[in-house]
Amino acid sequence: MVFRSKAPLRIGLAGGGTDVSPYSDLYGGAILNVTISLYARATLQWIDEPVIHIEALDRNESERLPLQEALPINGKLDLVKGVYNRLKREGKLPNTGMRISTEVDAPAGSGLGTSSTLMVAILGAFAEACKLPLGEYDLAHLAYEIERKDLGLAGGKQDQYAATFGGVNFMEFYGDDKVIVNPLRVKSEYLDELENNLLLYYSSTSRESARIIEVQQKNVQEKNARSIEAMHQLKEQAQQMKEALLRGRLDAIGEILDYGFQQKKKMAEGISNPWLEEIYEAARKAGASGGKISGAGGGGFMMLFAEPHNHESVKKTLAGYLHVPFHFEPSGSQIVHYDPEQDYSDLDNA
């Protein structure tokens, strides 16, 4: 039996960074995000050999290891190893060989939550194969624990929950890892209009989000007033974005995005740079009313809000960068069972 899992990447519309401890623990965080039609995928298959074969198809990386109690965490394919080690330690994995492959539709460091989304996809495949009784909150929280605590990778909490739940969500973050996911009932015509107004561009440079996040965390720990006030404003921005979407005030979205971007740059050094500012200002002059750098900042994807009649001008201005079309994805992580010995030909005529 083969177990295939996929989970959607996300774009953050407001509140980015307020899901990161210790800010969320001390003050409470709020984020509004939406999942999109780019995915992380994982495939798990039990095999008869006493080996563990891991491969990242999109990065052309692979490793073949003997069956053992704990896999070495060495910076290579660590997300899979982290899931394996946690489940093995808790006695939830069978003592059998396995083949695990992964693939992500966007490069690491792109700002779309790739690593956390991939963690959800990997964990989802293992949970299904091992018949683990994990609800949505359980799956997202365990993915967060493995990535942030077991592996020590810096970051927030929103990506794991976005990938698991899917759709448009207003999320609240508190101390003791408490997270509340509020799915928003946004009218379909409002969502269609929002989707039609958003443009996603890849700046062709991925970045090391952990370094930026560590600076952000240090600023909170050291009670940097400018950084903390910026996070307060970003939390308020999430409330503004929620109200604008629910009320259909699409004309305000660009301005709200721009306000959030200006505040986000105050959180930590490295979130923006002269090159990214040049791209952003060029897009604004071409007709975009607002936008933001996705994720922690420093590179990766830039999201822009522009009315459709200005799209051609913006696209012409940013012709040197990759425009990535997308649609909103209403579903979260999904599991597919596949038995390679079963005949599926009849399904073509179903």
N, C-alpha and C positions, 0 to 999 in steps of 0.2 A: 504494500500500500504506500502511495506517495501522498504527502500532505503539502498542499500549496497554500500560501498565505500572502495576502497583499494588504497594504495600508496606505492611505492617501497622505501626500505631503500637504502642507498648509501655508497660507499667507496670513501674516498678522496684520490686522487692520488698525488696532489701537492697543495701547497699554503695554507694549513690548518691554520686557525687562523687569516689570514689577512682579513677575512670577519667580524671581530668583531670590533665594535666601542669601543674606539675612533680612533683606527688605520685606519680603512677604511675611516672614515670621514676626517682625516688629510692628509693621504698619498695615499689613494686609495688601494683597495685590489684586488687580483686575485686568483682564485681557479680553479682547474680542478678536476672534480669528475665524477663518473659513477654510475648509479643505478643498483641494483642487484635483484636477484629473492628471496628476503626476503621482507615481506610486513607488513604494519600496516593496520588493517581493522576496519571499523566502520559500525554499522547497526543502523538505526533509524526507528522507527515505531510510528505513532500516535495511541493513545489508548483512550478509552472512560472515563477512570478514571481520576480524577483531581490530578494525581501524576506524578512525574518524577522518573523513575527507571533507575539508571545507574549501569552498571556492567563491570568490567574489567575481561574478561574470563581467560586470561593468568595469572593473579595475584590473582584470586579468591577473588576479592574485589567487594563489591556492596553497594549501598546506595539508599534508597527509601525516597523521599522528597515530601512534599505537593507542588502543583502547586503554584508558587510565582513569584514575579517580579525579584528577584535576589537570586541566590543560594550562600550559604556560601563558601568562599574560605578558606579551612582549611587544605590543604595538602593531601586531599583525593579526587581522581578523578577530580582534578582541571582543567585539559585540557578540559573536556566536559563542566564543569561548566563555564569556561572562554568563550567558544563559546556561550553557552546559554545566559550568562549575556550580552555579547556584542550585540547579535542579538535582545534580548528582549529589551534592552535599546534603540536600534535604531528602534523599532517597526516593526521588520521583522519576528517575530515569532507568530504563531497563539496561541490563548489562549486555549490550549488543552493539555491533558496529553500526555506523550511520554515515550517510552522505548529506551534506547541507550546502546548498548554493543560494546566493543572494544576488540581488540586482536592484539598482535605484535609478530612477529616471532623471535625476539631477546630480551634479557632482557634489562630493563632500565639501562642506564649507560654503554652500550656496546661500544659506540663510533661510531655507525652506523647511528646516527641521529634519534633515535627511537622516542623521545618525539615530535620533530618537524614534523616528518613524520606522527605520529599519529594525531597531530593537523591538518595537511592537510586532512587526511582521515575523521576526524570528521567534519571539516568545509565543506568538499566536500559533505558529506551526507546531512547536513543541507541546504547547498546552493541548492542542487537539489530538496529537499523536499519543500523548501520555494520559489523555482523558482527565486533565486537571480541571476542577470545577471553578473556573475564574469568570466572574462577571466583568462588566466593562470597567468599573472602578478598580477591581482587583488586578486586572490585566495592566491597566495604565500605571497603577501604583507600583506593581512589581517591576515593570519595565523601568520606571524611574529609579527604583532602589538599586537595581543591577547596574544601570548606567552611571548614576551619580555616586552611589555609596560603595558598591562592590568594586567597580572599575575606577572610581575616583575622577570621572570626567566632569568638568565644570559645566554648569548650565542650569536652566530653569525647569519648570514642570509642565508648561503648556503643551509642548510637542507630543508627549506621550498620550495626553488626554485627547488632543485634537485627532491624532491618528486612530485612536481607539473608538471614539464616539462619532467622528465625521460630522459634516454639515456646518452650520453657522452657530457658534457657541459664545456666550458671554461667560467667562470663567473667573471664579474667585479663589484666591489663595491665602491661606492663613498658616499660623504656627502648627507644629506637630504634623506637618505634611497633610493638613486638611485641604481638600480641594472640592469645590462645588461647581459642577458643569450645568449651565442653564442654556439648553437649546432654545434658540430664538425662532419664533414663528413669524418670519419675515414674509410678506406677501410675495408671491412668485414674480409679479410684474416688477417689484422693487429689486429683487435679486437679479432678474434678467437685465434690468437697466444698469445695475452696478457692474455686472459681468461685462456688459457691452462697453462700459466706460474705462475699464481697467486694462492697462498694458503692462506686460511683464518682460523685463529685459535682463539678460545676463551680461554682467560687466566683464566677463571673461577672466575674472580673477577671484578665486576662492580665498577664504581667509581663515585664520585660526581663531575661532570664536572663543575658545577657552581663555585665551590671554585677555581679551577685552572683558569677558565676564568676570575674570579674577580681579581686574582693576575696578570694575563696578562694585563687586563685593567688598573690596578693601575700602572704597569710598564710603560705603554705608557703615562698615565697622569703625572707621575713623571719624564718623559723624561729619562728613563733608556736607556742609549745608547746601551748597549749590547743586550737588549731585542728588541729594535726598529730595530737595524741592522739585527738581526736574521729574523725579519718579512720582511724586505726589501729583504733578500736573499730568503725567502720562496716565495715571489711574483715573483722573477726571476726564481725560480725553476718551478713555474707553466708555465711560458713561455717556458722553456726548455722541460717540459713534453709535452706540446702541439706540439712543433715542432717534437719531437721524435715520437709521435703517428702519426701525419699527414705524416711524411716521412717514416714511417715504420722502424725506428731505434730501434727495440725492444731490441737489445743488450745493449742499454744505459739505459733502464728503471730501472734496479736494482741499478745502480750507482746513478741515479737521486733520487730514493726513499731514498737511504741511506744518501745522502747529505741533503735532506729535513729533515730527522729524526734527524740528528746531529744538524741542525739549530733550529729545533722546540724545542729541549731540552733547548735551551738558552732563550726561551721566558718567561718561568716562572718555579718556583720550583714545583715539583710534577708531571711533565709531564712524567718523567721516574723514575725508582728506581732500586736498585741493582738486584732485582728479575727479573724485566722485561729485564734488560740489559743481565742477564745471559741467559734468553730464547733466546733473539735476537742473541747473540754471538754464542750460541750453534747451532742455525739454520744456521748462516753464515758459521760456520766450516763444517756443513753438506752439504753445497752446495748452499744455498741461496745467491744471490749476493746483496740483499738489502731488505728493508722493512720499516715498520713504525707501530707505535701505532695508531689505528683509533681514530678519534675524538680529544677531548681535551687532552687525555693521562691519565696516572695514572693506567690504567687497561683496561678491556674490550677486544676488539678484536685486534689481531696483524695480519697484512697483510704482506706476504712474496713473493718475486719474485725469482723463481728458475726455471731453465730449466727442462723440463719434466724428463730427465734422472737422475736428482738429487732429484726428488720428493720422491722416496722411502727412500733415506737416511735422508731427512729432516723429513719425517713422522715417521721414526723409532726413530729419536732423540727426537721428540716432542710427543712421544706416550702417555705421561701422560696428554696431553691437547686435547680438543675437536676440531677436524678438521671439518669445516663446508663447504660442497660443495656448489657452487652457479654458476649461469650463469648471464651474463649481461642482464638487462631488458631495452629494448628500449622505453617502454611506461611509461608515468607518471601516475598521479592519474586517476582513472577510477570509473565510477558510474554504478551500476547495479540496475534496478528496479525489484521488485518481488512482485507479487500480490498473497498472500496465497490462495485466493479464485479461482484463475484461474487454469485450467487444463493444465499442461505443458507436459503431457505424449506424445503428438504427436511430440514434438520436438525431442524425442529420435530417431525418424525415419526420421528426416529431412535431 
